[in-house]
């Protein structure tokens, strides 16, 4: 815990003085009661039968004062609070290498199962969209709240050739920001449209005022995030780091997940043999550039745990929060408790 105004903590030095004043008043009251001739009058003056209870309300008042003094110093602490995340794009690799069986039963099925479990854990108010990518990238399920539609889209994945990681990021951004003129076709082929991109969104065309944007701090856009899962390295499409820079300029965090073989292996696909290698360095750099995180999943169980971790990251977040208001509330409750006990036990407010 830290304090914005730590100089006010010196007020706590007054507490011992107040406690000493309290006991001095008790002794003074006891001495004033001695001149009474009758013992009954003495007991009445001291509070008959009060015992330890007479000290409880003052003790609660002292605690309330301590809470207010700490609140005056404006304490700040780290709390786990609900995230403001409202939209998540799952960008999932469907290249031919995803049929490899080093992750049981194979990489594609393991990623499908983990993604569906992830959707089941998300709060129902979080919208999700799905982008599938291989040699190109396309939105296979626009952003929706329907978990059934999302699961159906995941179940329909078809393996294709090549890996366009950067294109997947760009298409995900186009889904999140439909009015910013983002066109993956223009970036890759220098033409105005792409089969999988919304029409009329050429990224190099002049932007009108309504679709222009001003770059923001990386990771500052708290309403959306991209989860990028791949088992290979870019072979075509938009440059991966160029796409990461686009995401960073829009404040969107990209959480990258590497699945499969890090060192690489030869995999056969439709009569072709190809060596696939997980480009961890690039995925880590994408996560760093966008203030996201990189995760490696070498097994189906590992992949499931990665998605569980991401579910927590995206729905609950740590925030530096000022808690002076909570301490002031606690002080109020203590004062009310002291007053209530005093009325209950002594029929007066001490």
N, C-alpha and C positions, 0 to 999 in steps of 0.2 A: 504494500500500500504506500502511496506517495501523497503529498499534500501540495495544493496550489498556493495556499497561504500558510506555510508552516509556522510563521511567527506567532500565530494565534494559539499555538499549542502551549505557550507560556501561561495561558489562562488556567490550565490544569493545576498550576501551582497554588491556585486559590482554594482548591478542594480541601487540602489538609487544614487550612485556616478555618474553613466553614465547619469541618468536622470538630475541630477544637472548640469553636464558638458554641456548637450544639451541646457538647458535654459540659462546657462552662455554664451554660444556661441551666442545664439539669442540676448541677451542683448548687447553683444559686437558688434555684427553686426549692431544693431540699433544705437548705439553710433557713430560708424564709418560713418553711413549714414547722421548724423546731419550736418556736415560741408558743405554739398552740398547746394548751394544757391537756386536752383530751387526745388520746391515741386515735380515736375514731376520726377526729378532725384532721389529724396528720395523714391518715390513710386516704381520706377524701381529697386532701390537697395533692397527694402524690399520684392519685389515679388508682383507685382500688381495683386490684385484680388485673391490672394492665400487663405487668410482667414484660416479657420480651416483645409483645405486640406493639408497645408504644414506640419501639425503635424502627419498626418496619416502614411506616409511611415516610419518615425523614430519610431513611436509607434509599427508598425509591426516588425521592426528590433529589438526593445527591447523585444518584446514577443518571437521572434526567439531565441535571446540570452538566455532568461529565460528557454526556452524549452531545449536548448543545455546544460545548466548548470544542469538542473534536469536529463537529459539523462546521463551526466557524472557520476552521483551517482548510475546509473544502477538500476532504479526502478523495482520492481517485484510486480505484482498484480494477483488476481484470475480472470481468464477469462473463459467463456463458449466456448469451442471449439469442433469441430466435433470429435467424438470418432474414435479410430483406430480399433474398434471392427469389425471383418470381418465374424465371424462365431458364431452362437448361437445354442445350443442344447436345445430343449424343451423336458424335461423328465417328462412325465405325467402319473399319477396314474390311472390305469384302474381296480383296485380291486373292489370286489363286493360292498363294502361300498359306492362307488361313485354313486350308484343308489338312495341313500337317498335323500329325497325331502325337507330337511331343507333349501337347496339353490335351489330356483325355476329356471326351472321346476324340475331339479335334479342336483346333483353335477357334474355328467359327462357332461350333456348337457351344463350347465353353463360354465364349464371349456373349452369345445370345442368351444363355441361361443366366449369366451374371447380370446382364443388362435388365432382364425381366425381373430378377430379384431386387435389383436397385430401384426399379419403378415401383415395386410393391412397397418399398420402405419409405418412399418420398411422401411428404404431406400432400393431400389431395389438391391443395390450392396451387401447387407448383406446376406450371405448364412445361411440357417437354416436346421438343421436336427431334426428328431423326434424320441424319444425313448419312448416306452410304457412299463409300468411295472406293474406287480401284483406279482404272485409267482415267476416269472422270469422277466428278462428285455430283450428287443430286439429292434433293430433299425427297425422301421417300415417305415422310409423314410430317406435314406442317405442324407447327406448334399447337398443342391441344391439351386439354385436361383429361381426355378419354384414355384411360390406361388400356382399355380393350383395343382401341385403334393402334396404339403404340406397340402392343404385343403382337398384333397381327402384322404390322409392318416389319418387325424384327424377324418374325417367322418366315417372311417371304424373301429374305436375302438370297441373292444369286451370285456365285463366284465369278469374277472377271479377271482380266489380265492387267498388269501394271499397278502402280501405286502413286496417287496424286495427293499427297498429304497437304500441301499448301492449298490446293484447290478445295479440299474439304473445309479448311478454316475459312476461306473466302466465301464459300457457299453458306456456311453456318452464319457468318456475319451478315450476308445478304438476307437471310431469314430473320435475323434479329433486328436489322435496320433496313426495312424494305424501301425507305424513302431516300436513301443516300446514294443511289446510282451505282451500286456495286454490281459488276458484271464479270464473272470469272472468264467468260468467253473472250471479252475484250482484252483481259490481262494475258491470256494464254495465246490466243490466235490473232490478236490485234484486229478483231472484227466486232461488230456492234451487238451480237447476240450469241447465245450458246444454248444448245438443246436443253440444258438443265438449269439455266438461269432465267429469272424473270425478264420478259421482253422489255426493251427500251431502257436498260440500265447500264449504259456504257460507262465504265469507270473513268475513261479519259475525256468524255464529253463534258462541256461546261455545265456546272451544277447551278440550278436555280436557287434562290434564297431559301425555299422551303426544304430542299434536300441537301443543302450544304451542311458541313459539320466542322466544329473546331476541335482539334486534338485535345485530349484531356490526359491527366496523369495515368500511367499504367496501373491497372487493378482498381481504379476508382469507380467504375460502373458497377454498382452493387445489385442491379436488378437482373442480371443474366450472367451465365458462364457457359463455357464449352468444355465438354469432356471428349478428348480425342484418343481413340484406341487404334493402335496399329501394330503389326508384327514385322514390318520391313522398313525400307528406306525409300525416299522419293525417287521415282524413275521418270515421271512426266508431270505436266501441269505447272501451276504457279510455284515459284520458288518458296520453299517452306518458311524461311526467315522473313521474306517480304510479306507473306501472309501474317506471320506473327506480329510484325510491326504494325500492320493494319489493325489487328486486334488490340495491340497495346495502345495505339492512338485513340481507340474508342473506349479504353478503360476496361475491356473485357478480359477476364482471366481465362487462360486455357490450361486445363488440367490434362496432362498427357499420360497415357498408360501404354507401356510397352509389354507385349505379350509374346512368348515364344523363345526363339533361340537368339542369344546375344552374339555368339561367335559365327553363326551362319551354318546352313546346311543345304544340300541339294535336294530339291523337291520336284517331282514330275507333275505336269498339269497339261491335259489335252495333247499328249504326245510331245510336249516340250519339257526339257530339263532346265532348271534355273536354280541359282544359288541365292538364297535370301538371308539377309543379315539385318538384325534390329539396329537401327541407327540411334542408339541411346544418347549420344552427344547432342544431336540435333533436337531430340525431344526434350532433353534437359534445358537446352538453350531456349526453346519455345516457351517452356514453363517459366524460366527465369525472366525472359523478356516481358511476358504478360503478367508477372507476379502470381503465377499459378504454382503447381507442384507436379513433379514427375514421380510416377510409380512404376515399378517393374513387377510383372506377374509371370512367373515361370511355370506355374501349375494352375489347374482349374480352381483349386482351393485358394491359392494365392490371389487369383483374379477376383474371386468372390469377396475376399477380405478387402481388396483394393476398393471395390465398389461400396462395401460397407463403410469404409473410411471416408470415401467421397460423400456418401449420404450424410454422414455426420458433419463434414466440412461445409457442405452447402446448405444445411438446414439449421445448424447451430454454429455461432461464431464467437470468438473471444473479442471483447471490446473493452478498451479503457474507459471506464464510466465513473463519473462523479457521484458519490453516494451520500452527499451532505443531506439531501432531502430524506433519505431513508433514516439517517440518524436523527433528524428533526422529528420524523414520525415516531421513532422509538421513544424519544424524549416525551412527546405528547402522550403516548400510551402509558409510560411510567407515571407521569403526573396524574393522569386519570385513575390509574390503579391506586396510587397513594391516597387520593381524595376519596375513592370508593371504599377502601379498607378503613380509613379514618371514620367515615360516616357509619360504617357497619359496626365497628368495634366501640367507638367512643361517642357516636351521635354528634360529631362535629368534625370540621375539617382542620387538621393539624397544620 
